[in-house]
Amino acid sequence: MFDKFKFAEIIKNIKGTYSSQEEFAKKSDIGRTYLSQYMNMKLKEPPKPKILQKLAENSNGITTYNELMNICGYLDDNYFFNLQSLKDTLKENEEFYLNKLVSYSLTNDEKEIYDCIIDIIDVSKFYGLSNNKIDSELNTYFNNTDYISAKSKQKIKERIKLFIECCFTTRKIENSIFELEYEHNYSNNKNYASANNIHKNLYDDKVFNHLENYNKLNDLGKQTADIYVEALTEISKYIE
């Protein structure tokens, strides 16, 4: 449901960050009269998602696109709460495993073997296996590694098992997010379908920005970033 009272309050707060309503209207590319009608709660229907996007981008930190979408009734409260909870869980999961992976100190020889195995390993084949069967399967990757000790092999295997565990827990949470978004997108109204396209555009912009930042890193920075990405995804499965 459209909360016109809260929406009016947010619009007024955004206006307060500008020297005048004319400046606010010009900056956001939205008609001054149109904004005034919402501030005075004279309109019963919420603005279209593309208008909300403009408001969020020019709110000077007052609000976000998702908050406006929620206030205007485009997002179900339970859906929004559950989605954010899953994203928070995903972030906590990533931080947990990243810290554990970094804590595994490997020698140069151990790291070289670990990297080689990670490059060729099919993580999906380990799904549902017991710890003993995982150990048995991993042993097949240690052919021609007699030059390292049994202790080193065990260290490498423990880190690989942690990597596999990270992949599965991350995939499980990401699948839950996908299922929640899929169910919501196909059960909601046409207004949300329009909004979903804007979400995609915003996501594409974020991806582009991340790639731009990645390209600015030096070689050492890129290597470090690649290690973190490799530890949190199964990207190698999708590279042809």
N, C-alpha and C positions, 0 to 999 in steps of 0.2 A: 504493500500500500504506500502511496505517495505521502510522505510526511512534509506537507507544505510549510508547517511552522518551523521545523528544523532547517529545511532548505532555505527559507527566507533569512533565518539567522546566519547561516553560513555565507549567503550572498552578501549580507550586510557587513560581515566580518571581512570578507575579501575586499569589498568596496573601501573599507577603512584603511587598507594598506596602500591605496592610491590617493593622489591629491584631489581627485574629483571623480564623479560618476562617469563623466565623459571620457576621462583617461582610461578608466576600467573597461568601458564599453569598446573603446578603440583597441586597447591592448588585447582583449579577448575576442575581438571581431564579432561581437554580439550587440544587437541594437540596444540603445540606452532605454528606450521605452519598454522593450521586452524584459530587460533586467528589473526595471522599476515595478512591473506588474507582478513579478515573482517576489520581490522584496515586500510588496504590499499584500501578498497572498490573494491576488485577484484571479489567478489561473488555477483551475482544478486539476489539469493534466500536467504531468512532469515534462521537462524538456526532453528532446531526443538525445540518445547517447552521444552523438557527435557534438552537441552543445555542451554536455557534461564534460567531455574530453577537453574542450577549449577552456572551460571554467577551471578544471583541475590543473591544467598546464600553466594557467596565469593566476593561480590563487596565492602565489608567494608563500607557499608552505602551509596555508590554512587548512586545506583539505586534499583528498586524493580522489582519483577516478573511481576506485572501488567503493569508497565511502559515499560518494554522490550516487553511484549506481544503486547502492543499498537503500539510501534515503528515498530515492525516487521509485523504489519498488521493483527494479529490474532484477534484483538478486533476492533469493529467498534467504531469510535470516539464518535458518538452520544450515542451509547449504554454505553460506558464507563463513559461518562459524566452523563448520566441519572441515571446509577446505583449508582455512587458515591453520587449524589444529594439525592437519596432515602435513602442511608445509613446514610448520614449526618442528614436527617430529622428524621430517626428512632432514632439516638443517641440523638438528641435534644428533641424528644418526651419522651424518657426514662428518661432523666435528669429532664425534666419539671415535670413529674408525680412523679418521685422519691422524688423530693424536696417537692412537695405538700403532698404526703403521709407521709413523715417524719414529716411535720409540724403539722399533726394531733396528738395532745397529748392525749393519753388515759390512764385511771387508770388501775390498774392490773385487776380489775373485768371486765372493758370494753374491755381490750385487750384479755382476756380469751374468752369472748363471740364472739368478732370479729374473732379470730382465728378459733373458732369452726365453725362459719358460713362459713368462707372462705374455710374451708376444705370440706364442703359438697355442697357448692353452685354450680349450673350449670349456668355459666355465659352466655352461648349461649341463654338461654331462655329469657334473658332480651333484646335481640337485637331488635331494632325497637320500643320498648315500650316507652310511654310517661313517664314523671317524676312522675305523679300521679300513674300510673300503676306499676312503679318500686317500689314506696313506698308501695303500696298495697301488692305487691308480697313479699317484704322484711319483712313485718309485720308477715308473716306466719313463719318466722324463729325465732321469738322472744317469742315463747311459753315457759312458765315456767321461765320467767325472771322478775317476779314481784319484785325481790329484788333490782332491779336498777331503777333509776328514769327515767321519760320520757325524760328528758334532755340528760341523758347518752345514751338512746336508739337512740335518734336523732343523737348524735355524731357518734355512731357506724354506723348508716345507711348512713350518709354522707360520711364516709370513705369507706364503701363498694361500694357506688355509684361511688366514685372516682376511686376505683380499677376496677370496671366494665368498666368505661369510658376509663381507661388506656388500658385495655385488647382489647377493640374494636378498638381504634386508632392504637395501636401497630399491631394488626392483619391486619388492612387495609393496612398499610405501608408494612408489610411483604408479603402480598398477591401481592402487586404491584411489589415488588422485585422479587418474584417467577415468576410472569407472564412475566416480562421483561427478566429474565434469560431463562425461558422456550422457549419463542419466539425466542430469539437469538440463543440458542443452536441448535434448530431444523431448523433454516433457514441459518445457517452458513455452512462452508465447513468442510471437513474431518479433516483438520488440527486443527480446533477448537475442534472437537470432541476428538481428542487426548489430547489437552490442558485441556479440561474439566476434564479428569481423573486426571491430575496433580493437578488441583484446588481441587478436592475431597480429594486427598492424603494430600495436605497442610492443608485443613480444618480439616481432621481427626487428624492431628498432633496437631493443635491448641486446639481441644477439649480435647485430651489426656493431653496436658500441663495444661489446665484449671482444669481438674480433679485432676491432681497431686498437683497443688497448693491448691485446695480445701481440699484435704486430709491432707495437712500440717497445716491447721488451727486448733486452739483449739476449744472446744465446743462452746464457746461464739462467736468466729469468724464464725463458721459454722451456728449458729442460725441467726446471722446478715445477712450473705450471703443468707440464705434460704429466709429470709423476702424480700430481694431485688429481688431475682429471682421470688418469688411468686407474687410480685407486678407487675412484667413486663411480665409474661407469663401465660398461662393456662395449666401449666404442669400437674395439677391434672387430667385433662381429658384424659391423655394418660398413666396414671399409672393403671395397672391392679390389 
